[in-house]
């Protein structure tokens, strides 16, 4: 049995503790809380959400080609190897999926590099014509397979003031995009503008609705997924980021079923 005096002492201690819990906050603590970097916390949360969204988008894009490769390999192991025609068809399909994965990884690395690039990019005065020829070397094979005619109407003295590697990437991404979305027998034209830094790429492809144009520069966005098989959906996002680093502008004109024109304008040095 607990003595009465000890009971009262315990109650007093409890009362003191409760009182301590109900004490007014220290003014200095309130001041520190008020001065907390709320903007930094919000920015951190937004960056974390962007990262989570990025991981989710990448995971989604990787899932389909990996699943297709798994199915193709399993089918081959289940007996399709014994049929030479079927085996060849499936291996060709597997090669396509591997190329799609390779393209996705390359574009992901490019997108990450662009995101980490600071504003002060090194720029030089570059002749446009040889840069277009360089980009065409990559897309010419696919264009030939689709019987797409590519025409270059570029003044041999036309210059673009830009980072050389980034300019090459802009041209390559835009030309690859034009070839992918232009049906067989179509035409692509690269034309220099009225002043240095201006040029346009026009195709007779599938085109797009006016409501789609503002969305095409978003990561992983595709106007028509059924027709854009093999596309990573990152090419135009990378183009946009490079143009922003150069304070350059891009204007898109398009009509469904008739094609698109991408007009670019890089600022010239003072």
C-alpha positions in Angstrom: 0.0 0.0 0.0 1.4 3.4 -1.1 1.6 6.0 1.8 -0.6 9.0 1.4 2.4 11.4 1.5 4.0 9.6 -1.5 0.7 9.8 -3.4 0.5 13.6 -2.9 4.1 13.9 -4.0 3.4 12.0 -7.1 0.4 14.2 -7.9 2.5 17.3 -7.4 5.2 16.0 -9.8 2.5 15.2 -12.4 1.1 18.6 -12.0 4.5 20.2 -12.5 5.0 18.1 -15.6 1.6 19.0 -17.0 2.4 22.6 -16.3 5.7 22.4 -18.1 3.9 20.9 -21.1 1.5 23.9 -21.1 4.1 26.6 -20.8 4.3 29.4 -23.3 6.7 28.7 -26.2 10.1 30.5 -26.0 9.9 33.7 -28.0 13.3 33.0 -29.5 12.0 29.7 -30.8 9.0 31.4 -32.4 11.3 33.9 -34.1 13.5 31.1 -35.5 10.4 29.3 -36.8 9.1 32.5 -38.4 12.4 33.1 -40.1 12.6 29.5 -41.5 13.3 29.4 -45.3 9.8 28.5 -46.4 10.6 29.2 -50.0 13.5 26.8 -49.9 11.3 24.1 -48.4 8.7 24.6 -51.0 11.3 24.5 -53.8 12.7 21.3 -52.4 9.3 19.7 -52.3 8.6 20.7 -55.9 12.0 19.4 -57.0 11.3 16.1 -55.2 7.9 15.8 -56.9 9.6 16.6 -60.3 12.1 13.8 -59.6 9.4 11.4 -58.7 7.4 12.2 -61.8 10.5 11.8 -63.9 11.2 8.4 -62.4 7.6 7.3 -63.0 7.7 8.5 -66.6 11.0 6.8 -67.3 9.8 3.5 -65.7 6.7 3.6 -67.8 8.6 4.1 -71.0 11.0 1.3 -70.2 8.3 -1.2 -69.2 6.9 -1.8 -72.7 10.1 -2.6 -74.7 11.4 -4.8 -71.8 8.1 -6.7 -71.7 8.1 -7.2 -75.5 11.7 -8.5 -75.3 10.8 -10.9 -72.6 7.8 -12.2 -74.5 9.8 -12.7 -77.7 12.6 -14.6 -75.9 10.1 -16.8 -74.1 8.3 -17.6 -77.4 11.6 -18.5 -79.1 12.6 -20.8 -76.2 9.2 -22.4 -76.3 9.8 -23.8 -79.8 9.7 -20.9 -82.3 13.5 -21.4 -82.9 12.7 -24.5 -84.8 10.8 -22.5 -87.4 13.4 -20.4 -89.3 10.9 -17.9 -90.7 9.2 -17.3 -87.4 12.5 -17.1 -85.5 13.9 -14.6 -88.0 10.8 -12.4 -87.7 10.9 -12.5 -83.9 14.6 -11.7 -83.8 14.0 -8.8 -86.1 11.3 -7.6 -83.8 13.7 -8.0 -80.8 16.3 -6.0 -82.6 13.8 -3.2 -83.0 13.0 -3.2 -79.3 16.7 -3.1 -78.4 17.2 -0.1 -80.7 14.2 1.6 -79.0 15.8 1.0 -75.6 19.1 2.3 -76.9 17.5 5.4 -78.3 15.6 6.0 -75.0 18.8 5.7 -72.9 20.7 8.1 -75.2 17.9 10.6 -75.0 17.6 10.2 -71.3 21.3 11.0 -70.9 20.9 14.0 -73.2 17.9 15.2 -71.3 19.8 14.9 -68.0 22.8 16.6 -69.4 20.6 19.5 -70.7 18.9 19.8 -67.3 22.3 20.2 -65.6 23.7 22.6 -68.1 24.1 26.2 -67.0 23.1 29.2 -68.9 26.7 30.2 -69.9 27.1 27.7 -72.9 30.0 28.2 -75.2 28.9 29.5 -78.6 30.6 29.9 -81.9 29.7 31.1 -85.4 28.9 27.9 -87.4 28.1 27.5 -91.1 24.6 25.9 -91.2 25.1 23.8 -94.4 27.8 21.4 -93.1 25.9 20.9 -89.8 22.8 19.9 -91.8 24.8 17.5 -93.9 26.2 16.0 -90.7 22.7 15.4 -89.3 21.5 14.0 -92.6 24.1 11.2 -92.4 22.2 9.8 -89.5 18.7 9.9 -90.9 19.4 9.3 -94.6 19.1 5.5 -94.3 15.7 5.6 -92.7 14.5 8.2 -95.2 15.7 6.1 -98.1 13.8 3.1 -96.7 10.6 5.1 -96.8 11.4 6.8 -100.1 11.4 10.2 -98.5 13.0 13.0 -100.5 15.1 15.4 -98.5 15.8 18.8 -100.0 18.4 21.3 -98.7 17.8 25.0 -99.6 20.6 26.5 -97.5 22.7 29.5 -98.5 26.4 28.4 -98.3 27.3 31.5 -96.2 24.4 31.2 -93.7 25.7 31.0 -90.1 24.2 30.1 -86.8 25.7 31.4 -83.6 25.4 28.5 -81.2 27.1 25.7 -79.3 28.3 23.3 -82.0 27.2 20.1 -80.3 23.9 21.5 -79.2 23.2 22.8 -82.7 23.9 19.3 -84.1 21.5 17.8 -81.6 18.7 20.2 -82.5 19.1 19.5 -86.2 19.3 15.7 -85.6 16.3 15.6 -83.3 14.1 17.7 -85.7 15.1 15.7 -88.8 14.6 12.4 -87.0 11.2 13.6 -85.9 10.3 14.7 -89.5 11.4 11.3 -91.0 9.5 9.3 -88.4 6.2 11.2 -88.9 6.4 11.5 -92.7 4.7 8.7 -94.7 6.5 6.9 -97.5 7.0 9.0 -100.6 6.9 12.2 -98.6 9.2 15.2 -98.7 11.3 17.1 -96.1 12.8 20.5 -96.8 15.5 22.3 -94.8 15.7 26.0 -95.7 17.8 28.9 -94.4 16.1 32.1 -93.4 16.4 35.7 -94.4 19.1 36.4 -91.8 21.8 34.4 -90.0 20.5 32.2 -87.2 17.1 31.6 -88.9 16.1 28.3 -90.6 13.1 26.0 -91.0 12.4 22.3 -91.4 9.2 21.4 -93.3 7.7 18.0 -93.8 4.7 16.5 -95.6 4.0 14.3 -92.6 0.9 13.5 -90.6 0.8 16.9 -89.0 -1.2 17.7 -85.8 -4.1 19.7 -84.5 -3.5 23.2 -83.2 -4.4 22.1 -79.7 -1.5 19.6 -79.7 1.3 22.1 -80.6 1.8 23.5 -77.1 2.1 19.9 -75.7 4.7 18.4 -78.1 7.7 19.9 -76.1 6.7 18.1 -72.9 8.7 15.1 -71.9 7.5 11.7 -73.3 4.5 13.4 -75.1 3.5 11.8 -78.4 0.8 13.2 -80.6 -0.2 9.8 -81.9 1.3 6.8 -80.0 0.0 4.3 -82.6 2.1 6.0 -85.3 5.1 7.0 -83.1 6.3 3.5 -82.3 10.0 3.7 -81.7 9.9 7.3 -80.6 11.1 8.1 -77.1 9.0 11.3 -76.8 12.1 13.2 -75.5 13.5 14.7 -78.8 11.5 17.8 -78.8 11.8 18.3 -75.1 15.6 18.3 -75.5 15.3 20.8 -78.5 13.2 23.2 -76.4 15.8 23.1 -73.5 18.7 23.8 -75.9 16.8 26.7 -77.5 16.1 28.2 -74.0 19.8 28.0 -73.2 20.5 30.0 -76.4 17.6 32.5 -75.9 16.5 31.1 -79.3 12.9 30.9 -80.5 10.9 28.2 -82.2 7.6 28.5 -84.0 5.5 25.5 -85.1 3.0 25.5 -87.9 1.0 22.3 -88.6 -2.1 21.0 -90.3 -3.4 17.5 -89.8 -2.8 15.3 -92.8 -0.6 17.9 -94.6 2.6 18.3 -92.5 4.5 20.6 -90.2 7.0 23.4 -90.3 9.4 24.1 -87.4 10.9 27.6 -87.7 13.9 28.4 -85.6 15.6 31.7 -84.8 18.9 31.9 -82.9 20.1 35.4 -81.8 23.2 36.8 -83.4 26.1 38.1 -81.3 26.1 41.9 -80.6 
